[in-house]
Amino acid sequence: MDFKLPPEAEAYRARYRDFVRNHVLPYDTTPESFDEHENIRPELLALLRAKAKEEGLWAPQMPRSRGGQGLGVVGMAACYEELNYSLFGPVAVNCAAPDDGNMMLLEKVGTPEQKEKWLQPIVEGSVRSAFAMTEPHPGAGSDPAMMRTTATRRGDRWLVHGRKWFITGAEEAAHFILVAKTSDDARKGLTAFLFHRDDPGWRILRRIPIMGPEEHGGHCELEFDALEIPDENRLLGVGDGLKVTQIRLGTARLTHCMRWLGLARRSLDIAADYCAERESQGRRLAERETVQVKLGHCAMQVEIGRLLVMKAAALLDKGDFARKEVSMAKVQVADTLHLCADTAIQLCGARGYSTDTPLEWIYRYARQARLVDGATEVHQQVLARHYLEQRGDFWRWT
């Protein structure tokens, strides 16, 4: 087995590494760089995005025909990890959630007309987007079949009623992908639609306060009261909403993992730098066995996560759904990010708990990793189902 990156992917990885360290990294250690929601200020982001476009690093996941770099999933894995070594690397080159997953979905399933109208402005960075699926109890969460938001057909239009919440990026989004219930069929009862923020019949009820720092546009609760959507803005067929959801979340779950590995590595590097300098009772912390055990264990968990991500990425590049592999990567990397941030804070002591380093930011951000795009327990159930069906073949080489 050859674990080397393809030459083009390795060249891009090195370029993204240099871009992050030379242009992006200084911003996440400067308090003045942050907006009120603990993300990069818009005017500074605009400067970084212009630089990324200038250097030919814009939208690594999109085809070159759309102004992207045309990377496959393996190349994305290597580059996204480098990008999220900084807090702001992914958003600086337009591969941050939720736009990242929405762009990949629209590129895969949109009609030519839908791509031109709804996708291309997101790719260019002129608008942001959101994916509206999750609902308040007793509506859909990890189980889309519990969907309560409805879309009722009236001629060539659909009328939407219901509520969504924790919709990432909604406050700044212009283009929305909405999943709603269109029938009682267990498998074909959901349909996906596109709508614009200026369309009447819906509103943002609130921007939900959360524990950690926020993506641009926050996490919002939405209410729909007869939002009208023309049938031409339907994604795929009537009843294909679950399929749309699966297509989007499959790769998007893995891209989360790619980015989280970058944050995990950043956390360990901050701790390792501190331990190499800090002395206690005549010895540097890095020379103490207890510190070495912690760092060694974290480094190993990062490598396990990288291997799982790359295996899933390679399968996705070959056209496989890689459901089992993506679930394994999601569980492992979400746990690893939290472990690395927590360990780094412990090793840095009060300095790690303060805002003098990005560690406390990463720690609060990391807690969501075990919840978003399917809670850890849901993915463990998926893995158990695969194991019980496959038994010994669960670990097959091909």
C-alpha positions as CSV (number, residue, x, y, z in Angstrom):
1,M,0.0,0.0,0.0
2,D,1.3,3.4,-1.0
3,F,0.5,6.1,1.6
4,K,2.1,8.9,-0.4
5,L,-0.1,11.7,-1.6
6,P,-0.5,12.1,-5.3
7,P,2.0,14.8,-6.5
8,E,-0.7,17.4,-7.3
9,A,-2.3,17.0,-3.9
10,E,1.1,17.2,-2.1
11,A,1.9,20.4,-4.0
12,Y,-1.4,22.0,-3.0
13,R,-0.9,20.8,0.6
14,A,2.4,22.6,0.8
15,R,0.9,25.8,-0.7
16,Y,-2.0,25.8,1.7
17,R,0.4,25.2,4.6
18,D,2.5,28.2,3.5
19,F,-0.6,30.4,3.0
20,V,-2.0,29.7,6.5
21,R,1.3,30.2,8.3
22,N,2.3,33.4,6.3
23,H,-1.1,35.1,6.0
24,V,-3.8,33.6,8.2
25,L,-2.2,32.5,11.5
26,P,-1.3,36.0,12.8
27,Y,-5.0,36.9,12.9
28,D,-6.1,34.2,15.4
29,T,-3.6,35.3,18.0
30,T,-4.6,39.0,17.8
31,P,-7.7,39.9,19.9
32,E,-8.5,42.8,17.5
33,S,-9.1,40.3,14.7
34,F,-12.3,38.9,16.3
35,D,-15.9,40.1,15.8
36,E,-18.5,40.0,18.5
37,H,-19.2,36.4,17.8
38,E,-15.6,35.3,18.1
39,N,-15.0,34.8,14.4
40,I,-12.8,36.9,12.1
41,R,-13.9,40.4,11.4
42,P,-15.5,40.7,7.9
43,E,-13.1,43.4,6.6
44,L,-10.1,41.2,7.6
45,L,-11.7,38.1,6.0
46,A,-12.2,40.1,2.8
47,L,-8.4,40.8,2.7
48,L,-7.6,37.1,3.2
49,R,-10.1,35.9,0.6
50,A,-8.7,38.4,-2.0
51,K,-5.2,37.0,-1.2
52,A,-6.4,33.4,-1.6
53,K,-7.9,34.2,-5.0
54,E,-4.7,36.0,-6.0
55,E,-2.6,33.0,-5.1
56,G,-4.8,30.4,-6.9
57,L,-6.0,28.8,-3.7
58,W,-9.7,29.6,-3.8
59,A,-12.4,26.9,-3.3
60,P,-10.2,23.8,-3.3
61,Q,-13.2,21.4,-3.5
62,M,-14.9,23.0,-6.6
63,P,-14.1,22.2,-10.2
64,R,-11.8,24.5,-12.1
65,S,-14.6,25.4,-14.4
66,R,-16.3,27.1,-11.5
67,G,-13.2,28.9,-10.3
68,G,-12.1,26.3,-7.8
69,Q,-9.0,24.0,-7.7
70,G,-10.6,20.7,-8.6
71,L,-9.2,18.6,-5.8
72,G,-10.5,15.1,-5.1
73,V,-11.5,14.0,-1.6
74,V,-8.0,12.7,-0.8
75,G,-6.5,16.0,-1.8
76,M,-9.1,17.9,0.2
77,A,-8.3,15.8,3.3
78,A,-4.6,16.8,3.2
79,C,-5.3,20.5,2.4
80,Y,-8.2,21.0,4.8
81,E,-6.1,19.7,7.6
82,E,-3.4,22.3,6.8
83,L,-6.0,25.0,6.5
84,N,-7.6,24.5,9.9
85,Y,-4.3,24.6,11.6
86,S,-5.5,28.2,11.9
87,L,-9.0,29.0,13.2
88,F,-9.7,31.0,10.1
89,G,-8.0,29.0,7.4
90,P,-11.0,27.3,5.9
91,V,-13.2,30.3,5.7
92,A,-10.4,32.3,4.1
93,V,-10.4,30.0,1.0
94,N,-14.1,29.2,1.0
95,C,-14.2,25.7,2.3
96,A,-15.7,26.2,5.7
97,A,-19.1,24.8,6.9
98,P,-21.9,25.1,5.9
99,D,-21.0,26.6,2.5
100,D,-18.5,23.7,1.9
101,G,-21.1,21.0,2.1
102,N,-23.8,23.0,0.3
103,M,-21.5,23.7,-2.6
104,M,-20.6,20.0,-3.0
105,L,-24.2,19.0,-2.8
106,L,-25.4,21.5,-5.5
107,E,-22.5,20.6,-7.7
108,K,-23.6,16.9,-7.6
109,V,-27.3,17.2,-7.9
110,G,-28.3,20.6,-9.2
111,T,-29.6,21.2,-12.7
112,P,-27.4,23.5,-14.9
113,E,-29.9,26.3,-14.2
114,Q,-29.8,25.7,-10.5
115,K,-26.0,25.6,-10.4
116,E,-25.8,28.9,-12.2
117,K,-28.3,30.7,-10.0
118,W,-27.8,29.1,-6.6
119,L,-24.3,27.5,-6.6
120,Q,-22.0,29.9,-8.5
121,P,-22.6,32.9,-6.2
122,I,-21.6,30.7,-3.2
123,V,-18.5,29.5,-5.0
124,E,-17.5,33.1,-5.9
125,G,-18.0,34.1,-2.2
126,S,-20.6,36.8,-3.1
127,V,-23.2,35.1,-0.9
128,R,-23.3,32.6,2.0
129,S,-25.7,29.7,2.4
130,A,-27.4,27.5,5.0
131,F,-28.9,23.9,5.1
132,A,-32.2,23.9,7.0
133,M,-33.1,20.4,8.2
134,T,-32.9,20.1,12.0
135,E,-36.1,20.9,14.0
136,P,-37.1,21.5,17.6
137,H,-38.5,18.5,19.5
138,P,-40.5,16.5,18.5
139,G,-39.3,17.2,15.0
140,A,-36.4,15.9,13.0
141,G,-32.9,15.7,14.6
142,S,-30.7,12.7,13.9
143,D,-33.7,11.0,12.4
144,P,-35.0,12.8,9.4
145,A,-38.1,10.6,9.3
146,M,-39.4,12.7,12.2
147,M,-39.7,15.8,10.0
148,R,-42.7,18.0,10.9
149,T,-42.0,21.0,8.6
150,T,-44.3,20.4,5.6
151,A,-44.3,21.5,1.9
152,T,-47.7,21.3,0.3
153,R,-48.0,21.5,-3.5
154,R,-50.3,24.1,-5.0
155,G,-50.0,23.9,-8.8
156,D,-46.4,24.7,-9.8
157,R,-45.6,26.1,-6.3
158,W,-45.0,24.6,-2.8
159,L,-46.2,26.2,0.5
160,V,-43.9,25.6,3.5
161,H,-45.0,25.6,7.1
162,G,-43.0,24.7,10.2
163,R,-39.9,25.5,12.2
164,K,-36.2,24.7,12.0
165,W,-33.4,25.4,14.5
166,F,-29.7,25.3,15.0
167,I,-29.4,26.3,11.3
168,T,-25.7,27.2,10.9
169,G,-25.0,30.5,9.1
170,A,-28.7,31.4,8.7
171,E,-28.3,35.0,9.8
172,E,-25.9,35.9,7.0
173,A,-27.1,33.3,4.4
174,A,-28.7,34.4,1.2
175,H,-29.2,30.9,-0.4
176,F,-31.0,28.2,1.6
177,I,-31.4,24.5,1.1
178,L,-34.6,23.3,2.9
179,V,-35.7,19.8,3.6
180,A,-39.5,19.4,4.2
181,K,-42.1,16.6,4.5
182,T,-44.2,16.2,1.3
183,S,-45.9,12.8,2.1
184,D,-46.2,10.2,4.8
185,D,-44.0,7.7,2.9
186,A,-41.3,6.4,5.2
187,R,-38.6,6.5,2.6
188,K,-39.9,8.9,0.0
189,G,-41.7,11.4,2.2
190,L,-39.1,14.2,2.2
191,T,-38.2,16.7,-0.6
192,A,-35.4,19.3,-0.8
193,F,-35.9,22.9,-2.0
194,L,-34.0,26.1,-2.6
195,F,-35.1,29.5,-1.4
196,H,-33.7,33.0,-1.0
197,R,-33.6,35.1,2.1
198,D,-35.7,37.8,0.5
199,D,-38.5,35.4,-0.2
200,P,-41.6,36.3,1.9
201,G,-43.2,33.8,4.3
202,W,-40.4,33.0,6.7
203,R,-38.4,34.7,9.4
204,I,-35.5,34.2,11.8
205,L,-36.9,33.9,15.3
206,R,-33.6,34.2,17.1
207,R,-29.9,33.6,16.9
208,I,-29.4,30.9,19.5
209,P,-26.6,31.5,22.0
210,I,-24.2,28.6,22.1
211,M,-21.3,27.5,24.3
212,G,-18.6,28.0,21.7
213,P,-17.4,30.5,19.1
214,E,-19.8,30.8,16.1
215,E,-19.5,30.5,12.4
216,H,-20.5,33.6,10.5
217,G,-24.3,33.8,10.7
218,G,-24.6,31.9,13.9
219,H,-27.0,29.1,14.7
220,C,-30.6,30.2,14.2
221,E,-34.2,29.2,14.8
222,L,-36.4,29.7,11.7
223,E,-40.2,29.9,11.3
224,F,-42.0,29.2,8.0
225,D,-45.5,30.5,7.5
226,A,-46.6,29.8,3.9
227,L,-43.2,30.4,2.3
228,E,-43.9,29.9,-1.5
229,I,-41.2,28.0,-3.5
230,P,-41.6,27.4,-7.2
231,D,-41.2,23.8,-8.3
232,E,-38.2,24.8,-10.4
233,N,-36.4,25.3,-7.2
234,R,-36.9,21.7,-6.1
235,L,-33.7,19.6,-5.8
236,L,-33.9,16.2,-7.5
237,G,-37.4,14.6,-7.5
238,V,-40.3,14.8,-5.2
239,G,-39.6,12.3,-2.4
240,D,-35.8,12.5,-2.9
241,G,-35.1,14.6,0.2
242,L,-33.6,11.8,2.2
243,K,-31.3,11.1,-0.7
244,V,-30.3,14.7,-0.9
245,T,-29.6,14.7,2.9
246,Q,-27.4,11.6,2.6
247,I,-25.5,12.9,-0.3
248,R,-24.7,16.1,1.5
249,L,-23.9,14.8,4.9
250,G,-21.7,11.9,3.7
251,T,-18.8,14.0,2.4
252,A,-19.6,16.9,4.8
253,R,-19.1,14.7,7.8
254,L,-15.7,13.8,6.6
255,T,-14.7,17.4,5.7
256,H,-15.5,18.3,9.3
257,C,-13.0,15.6,10.4
258,M,-10.4,16.9,8.0
259,R,-10.6,20.4,9.5
260,W,-10.7,19.1,13.1
261,L,-7.5,17.3,12.6
262,G,-5.8,20.6,11.9
263,L,-7.2,22.1,15.1
264,A,-6.0,19.0,17.1
265,R,-2.5,19.4,15.7
266,R,-2.5,23.1,16.5
267,S,-3.5,22.4,20.1
268,L,-0.7,19.8,20.5
269,D,1.9,22.2,18.9
270,I,1.0,25.0,21.4
271,A,1.4,22.5,24.3
272,A,4.6,21.1,23.0
273,D,6.2,24.5,22.5
274,Y,5.3,25.5,26.0
275,C,6.5,22.2,27.5
276,A,9.8,22.6,25.7
277,E,10.5,25.9,27.4
278,R,8.7,25.8,30.7
279,E,10.9,24.6,33.6
280,S,9.7,23.2,37.0
281,Q,12.1,22.0,39.7
282,G,15.1,22.2,37.4
283,R,13.6,20.2,34.5
284,R,11.7,21.2,31.4
285,L,8.2,19.9,31.3
286,A,8.9,18.0,28.1
287,E,11.5,15.9,29.9
288,R,8.9,14.6,32.4
289,E,7.5,11.1,31.7
290,T,3.9,12.1,32.6
291,V,4.0,14.9,30.0
292,Q,5.5,12.6,27.4
293,V,2.8,10.0,27.9
294,K,0.1,12.6,27.4
295,L,1.7,14.1,24.3
296,G,2.5,10.7,22.8
297,H,-1.0,9.4,23.3
298,C,-2.6,12.4,21.7
299,A,-0.2,12.3,18.7
300,M,-1.1,8.6,18.2
301,Q,-4.9,9.4,18.3
302,V,-4.4,12.2,15.7
303,E,-2.6,9.7,13.4
304,I,-5.4,7.1,13.8
305,G,-7.8,9.8,12.9
306,R,-5.8,10.8,9.8
307,L,-5.7,7.2,8.6
308,L,-9.4,6.7,9.0
309,V,-10.1,10.0,7.2
310,M,-7.8,9.1,4.3
311,K,-9.3,5.6,4.0
312,A,-12.8,7.1,3.8
313,A,-11.6,9.8,1.4
314,A,-10.1,7.2,-0.9
315,L,-13.3,5.3,-1.0
316,L,-15.4,8.4,-1.7
317,D,-13.0,9.2,-4.6
318,K,-13.8,5.8,-6.1
319,G,-17.5,6.3,-5.9
320,D,-18.2,4.3,-2.7
321,F,-20.6,5.8,-0.1
322,A,-18.1,4.8,2.6
323,R,-20.8,5.0,5.3
324,K,-19.0,2.8,7.8
325,E,-15.6,4.4,7.2
326,V,-17.1,8.0,7.5
327,S,-18.8,7.0,10.8
328,M,-15.6,5.6,12.2
329,A,-13.7,8.7,11.3
330,K,-16.4,11.0,12.7
331,V,-16.3,9.2,16.1
332,Q,-12.5,9.0,16.3
333,V,-11.7,12.6,15.2
334,A,-14.4,14.2,17.3
335,D,-13.0,12.5,20.4
336,T,-9.4,13.3,19.4
337,L,-10.1,17.0,18.9
338,H,-11.6,17.3,22.4
339,L,-8.8,15.2,23.9
340,C,-6.0,17.3,22.3
341,A,-7.5,20.6,23.3
342,D,-8.2,19.4,26.8
343,T,-4.7,17.9,27.2
344,A,-3.0,21.0,25.8
345,I,-4.9,23.2,28.3
346,Q,-3.8,20.9,31.1
347,L,-0.2,21.0,30.1
348,C,-0.2,24.8,29.6
349,G,-1.9,25.4,32.9
350,A,-3.4,28.8,33.6
351,R,-1.9,30.1,30.3
352,G,-3.9,27.5,28.4
353,Y,-7.1,28.3,30.3
354,S,-6.7,32.0,29.5
355,T,-7.2,33.8,26.2
356,D,-3.5,34.3,25.7
357,T,-3.6,31.2,23.3
358,P,-6.3,29.9,21.1
359,L,-6.7,26.8,23.2
360,E,-9.8,27.9,25.2
361,W,-11.4,28.9,21.8
362,I,-10.6,25.5,20.4
363,Y,-11.8,23.7,23.5
364,R,-15.2,25.3,23.4
365,Y,-15.5,24.8,19.7
366,A,-14.5,21.1,20.1
367,R,-17.4,20.2,22.3
368,Q,-19.8,20.5,19.3
369,A,-17.8,17.9,17.3
370,R,-19.4,15.0,19.1
371,L,-22.9,16.4,18.2
372,V,-22.9,17.9,14.7
373,D,-23.7,15.8,11.7
374,G,-24.9,13.0,13.8
375,A,-24.0,12.5,17.5
376,T,-21.3,10.0,18.4
377,E,-23.9,7.5,19.7
378,V,-25.8,7.5,16.4
379,H,-22.6,6.7,14.5
380,Q,-21.8,4.0,16.9
381,Q,-25.2,2.4,16.2
382,V,-24.4,2.6,12.5
383,L,-21.2,0.8,13.1
384,A,-22.9,-1.8,15.2
385,R,-25.4,-2.4,12.4
386,H,-22.7,-2.9,9.9
387,Y,-20.8,-5.2,12.2
388,L,-23.8,-7.4,13.0
389,E,-24.6,-7.7,9.2
390,Q,-21.0,-8.3,8.1
391,R,-19.3,-9.9,11.1
392,G,-15.8,-11.0,9.9
393,D,-16.2,-9.1,6.6
394,F,-16.5,-5.8,8.6
395,W,-12.7,-5.8,8.5
396,R,-12.2,-6.9,4.9
397,W,-9.3,-5.4,3.0
398,T,-11.2,-4.8,-0.3
